[in-house]
Each structure stands twice: as C-alpha cells, then as structure tokens.
C-alpha cells in the first residue's frame, strides 16, 4: 500500500501555504494561516498517515435537510471522510466526490453503511441546504452529508484540520472563485481522530484500496 507517515504539526506548521482555486482558471494562490498541503507529496503516494492525528473539529452546522448537524456527535465511532469545497466548483470538488463515491460502491454493503462522507461548503452564501441536497447525489452519492452555515464557523473548523479556506470572491470577469485546501481527511472509528490525509490527485483505485482498512480504523 502506498503511504507515508508524518506529523500533523509538521503539516500544519511547515507546509507550503497553498490553496486550490476551484475557479475558472484552476490556479492557486497563497493563504493566511497554516495549511496542511499534501499536493506536493511524491508521485505515487496516495495516503499520508499522521503519527499525531488531528482532533475532530468543533463543527455544528446545518445539513442538506435543514437540520442541525454536530459533526463530532454525528460521526462519533464511525469511519469518516471530510472534505471542504463548494458546489459551483468546475473541477476538483465534483471529481473528489465522484472518486470517493466510485470507491464506496466497491465496498460490501455493510461497510458502505458504516462509512460517513461529509462535504462542508466553503461558499455558504450560495450553497444552501437545498443546493447541497441537489448537488451531492449527482456529484457524489445520496448517502453523502452536505453541511452549510456561517463562514467563520466553517473556516475555523477547517483550520483545526490544517486546511485553509478563504471567503469566496469574484475574479476580473465577475465569476465567483472559492479558494480552499483540497485535502480529504479520514477519521478512525476507534479513536475519532483524523489520521490520514488524501490530496486532490487521489484516484478511485487509491480510495478503494484504502477504505476497507480505514473502516476498521487501521493504517492504509
């Protein structure tokens, strides 16, 4: 299995401060604050296994059904993947959700039911509960949880995982661009800690190989 082991502190403090631009140009820009950047990991490395995992962020938001969702409580004791993105993203976000969905479908039905996939919007002004409810089944899977709320709460939750996000802005052509880290963080059902990171280049096959172990709380 392809992986490398690093500390969460090293990622959060020493990483290049880079965000993914899910906008018209697909470029990148600098962020304020520590960002866990795994986009520069050596080719051929999918999972980044942390020897000092992240604690689950204190995120209490609203799900795609309009109900309160406490991330820590709702995912307690469950294998969980979390990703921060937005529905108007033309490339990275829908591809990431699709890749996870493809891999999930390869799991035994019992394991599919155990796995929690949570998508947190970085563009809450446009991504309402109704918008997430429409987008997630087509971009990923109907079982995926979509969360929205006030931007400061979302930003603070992301930063607890070393993920930087900026408020959505308009480019020179008037198109909205949301800058955000493109990592997927996996949490163990045994410890409820985020112990594995995946970058935007992770393939469905990578997830398919690793998810059975993540569901058991083992290192991929």
Secondary structure per residue as TSV (DSSP state, phi and psi in degrees):
chain	resnum	aa	ss	phi	psi
A	1	X	-	360.0	145.9
A	2	X	-	-92.3	121.4
A	3	X	E	-164.0	167.4
A	4	X	E	-140.7	154.6
A	5	X	E	-111.7	127.3
A	6	X	E	-143.1	170.2
A	7	X	E	-93.0	148.9
A	8	X	H	-62.6	-37.4
A	9	X	H	-63.2	-40.9
A	10	X	H	-63.2	-40.4
A	11	X	H	-65.7	-44.1
A	12	X	H	-73.9	-33.6
A	13	X	H	-95.5	-42.2
A	14	X	H	-98.2	-5.3
A	15	X	S	-69.5	155.1
A	16	X	-	-66.6	133.4
A	17	X	-	-84.5	85.5
A	18	X	E	-126.0	138.6
A	19	X	E	-117.0	154.7
A	20	X	E	-92.1	130.9
A	21	X	E	-93.9	104.2
A	22	X	-	-87.6	58.7
A	23	X	S	-125.3	-168.7
A	24	X	T	-57.7	-34.3
A	25	X	T	-96.1	-11.7
A	26	X	-	64.1	21.7
A	27	X	-	-83.5	-164.5
A	28	X	E	-141.3	156.2
A	29	X	E	-144.8	171.5
A	30	X	E	-84.4	152.5
A	31	X	-	-117.2	160.4
A	32	X	S	-91.6	135.7
A	33	X	S	92.0	166.9
A	34	X	-	-70.5	137.2
A	35	X	-	-132.4	132.1
A	36	X	-	-81.9	101.0
A	37	X	-	-97.3	114.7
A	38	X	-	-110.8	6.1
A	39	X	T	-69.6	-21.6
A	40	X	T	-97.0	9.0
A	41	X	S	-66.2	153.5
A	42	X	-	-54.5	143.9
A	43	X	T	-59.9	137.6
A	44	X	T	97.7	-5.4
A	45	X	-	-103.6	117.5
A	46	X	-	-95.8	-63.4
A	47	X	E	-86.0	136.2
A	48	X	E	-109.5	107.6
A	49	X	E	-91.4	124.4
A	50	X	E	-92.2	135.4
A	51	X	E	-88.9	-9.8
A	52	X	E	-127.8	87.3
A	53	X	E	-64.6	161.1
A	54	X	E	-80.9	144.6
A	55	X	E	-76.5	153.8
A	56	X	-	-64.5	135.8
A	57	X	-	-68.5	150.5
A	58	X	-	-83.5	83.9
A	59	X	-	-117.2	112.9
A	60	X	E	-118.4	106.5
A	61	X	E	-129.2	-162.9
A	62	X	E	-118.5	131.8
A	63	X	E	-86.5	-177.5
A	64	X	T	-70.5	-7.7
A	65	X	T	-99.6	2.9
A	66	X	S	82.7	13.7
A	67	X	-	-104.0	153.0
A	68	X	E	-62.5	137.7
A	69	X	E	-134.7	113.4
A	70	X	E	-94.9	107.4
A	71	X	H	-56.7	-45.0
A	72	X	H	-62.9	-46.2
A	73	X	H	-72.6	-43.0
A	74	X	H	-68.5	-27.8
A	75	X	T	-107.7	8.5
A	76	X	T	-58.8	127.1
A	77	X	T	72.6	15.8
A	78	X	S	-122.5	141.4
A	79	X	-	-65.6	126.5
A	80	X	E	-137.3	137.4
A	81	X	E	-113.5	136.2
A	82	X	E	-126.0	141.7
A	83	X	E	-142.6	138.6
A	84	X	E	-107.0	122.4
A	85	X	E	-163.8	-162.2
A	86	X	-	-150.3	155.6
A	87	X	T	-71.7	-23.4
A	88	X	T	-88.0	3.9
A	89	X	-	-63.5	128.6
A	90	X	S	-84.0	-9.4
A	91	X	S	-143.3	-74.1
A	92	X	H	-61.2	-46.5
A	93	X	H	-64.0	-52.6
A	94	X	H	-65.0	-32.7
A	95	X	H	-66.0	-42.2
A	96	X	H	-62.6	-45.8
A	97	X	H	-63.8	-40.0
A	98	X	H	-64.6	-43.1
A	99	X	H	-61.3	-42.0
A	100	X	H	-67.3	-40.2
A	101	X	H	-63.0	-42.2
A	102	X	H	-61.1	-44.4
A	103	X	H	-67.3	-39.8
A	104	X	H	-59.7	-39.8
A	105	X	T	-65.6	-17.3
A	106	X	T	-85.1	-7.4
A	107	X	S	-81.4	155.6
A	108	X	-	-58.3	151.1
A	109	X	H	-56.1	-38.6
A	110	X	H	-62.4	-39.7
A	111	X	H	-72.8	-34.3
A	112	X	H	-58.9	-40.4
A	113	X	H	-68.7	-29.9
A	114	X	H	-74.6	-38.0
A	115	X	-	-68.8	128.5
A	116	X	E	-107.3	126.2
A	117	X	E	-118.5	119.5
A	118	X	E	-118.0	124.7
A	119	X	E	-109.1	118.9
A	120	X	E	-108.3	123.1
A	121	X	E	-70.9	143.8
A	122	X	S	-101.4	2.5
A	123	X	-	-132.0	62.5
A	124	X	T	-64.6	-20.6
A	125	X	T	-62.4	-38.9
A	126	X	T	-97.8	-31.8
A	127	X	-	-86.5	81.0
A	128	X	-	-76.7	173.9
A	129	X	H	-58.4	-41.7
A	130	X	H	-64.6	-39.6
A	131	X	H	-65.4	-43.0
A	132	X	H	-64.0	-38.0
A	133	X	H	-64.1	-31.0
A	134	X	H	-80.3	-38.8
A	135	X	H	-80.4	-44.5
A	136	X	H	-60.0	-42.8
A	137	X	H	-62.0	-32.0
A	138	X	H	-85.1	-36.2
A	139	X	H	-81.2	-30.0
A	140	X	S	-134.9	-93.5
A	141	X	-	-155.0	145.0
A	142	X	T	-59.8	-21.5
A	143	X	T	-78.4	-15.7
A	144	X	-	-67.5	141.8
A	145	X	E	-95.3	129.7
A	146	X	E	-109.4	133.5
A	147	X	E	-124.2	140.7
A	148	X	E	-139.1	169.6
A	149	X	-	167.1	-156.0
A	150	X	-	-82.3	143.4
A	151	X	H	-59.8	-44.4
A	152	X	H	-56.3	-38.7
A	153	X	H	-65.5	-43.7
A	154	X	H	-63.8	-45.3
A	155	X	H	-61.7	-43.2
A	156	X	H	-64.3	-40.3
A	157	X	H	-64.3	-41.0
A	158	X	H	-64.4	-40.3
A	159	X	H	-68.6	-24.2
A	160	X	T	-65.4	-18.2
A	161	X	T	-106.6	13.7
A	162	X	T	71.3	18.8
A	163	X	-	-105.9	123.5
A	164	X	-	-93.3	137.5
A	165	X	B	-137.2	146.4
A	166	X	-	-116.2	153.8
A	167	X	-	-58.6	145.3
A	168	X	-	-62.4	139.7
A	169	X	E	-133.1	169.0
A	170	X	E	-103.6	139.9
A	171	X	-	-83.2	-174.9
A	172	X	T	-64.0	-18.2
A	173	X	T	-95.8	3.1
A	174	X	S	85.9	6.3
A	175	X	-	-89.0	140.8
A	176	X	E	-77.3	132.4
A	177	X	E	-124.3	131.0
A	178	X	-	-113.6	120.6
A	179	X	E	-95.1	125.4
A	180	X	E	-157.0	152.3
A	181	X	-	-64.2	143.7
A	182	X	-	-105.4	22.2
A	183	X	-	-81.4	146.9
A	184	X	E	-104.8	129.5
A	185	X	E	-108.8	130.0
A	186	X	E	-104.3	132.7
A	187	X	E	-109.0	139.9
A	188	X	-	-79.2	137.7
A	189	X	T	-71.7	-16.3
A	190	X	T	-84.1	-40.1
A	191	X	T	-114.2	-12.5
A	192	X	-	60.6	25.5
A	193	X	E	-109.0	148.5
A	194	X	E	-83.6	103.4
A	195	X	E	-113.4	-2.2
A	196	X	E	-137.7	137.6
A	197	X	E	-118.1	146.0
A	198	X	E	-127.7	139.8
A	199	X	-	-91.0	176.9
A	200	X	T	-69.7	-14.1
A	201	X	T	-89.4	2.5
A	202	X	-	-65.8	132.4
A	203	X	-	-95.6	166.1
A	204	X	H	-56.5	-38.3
A	205	X	H	-63.9	-38.9
A	206	X	H	-60.0	-48.5
A	207	X	H	-63.6	-42.3
A	208	X	H	-60.7	-36.4
A	209	X	H	-72.0	-35.3
A	210	X	H	-90.5	-31.2
A	211	X	H	-57.6	-39.4
A	212	X	H	-57.3	-37.2
A	213	X	H	-76.1	-39.7
A	214	X	H	-60.1	-39.2
A	215	X	H	-62.7	-29.1
A	216	X	H	-89.6	-6.3
A	217	X	T	81.6	21.7
A	218	X	-	-101.2	161.5
A	219	X	-	-71.6	132.2
A	220	X	-	-72.9	360.0
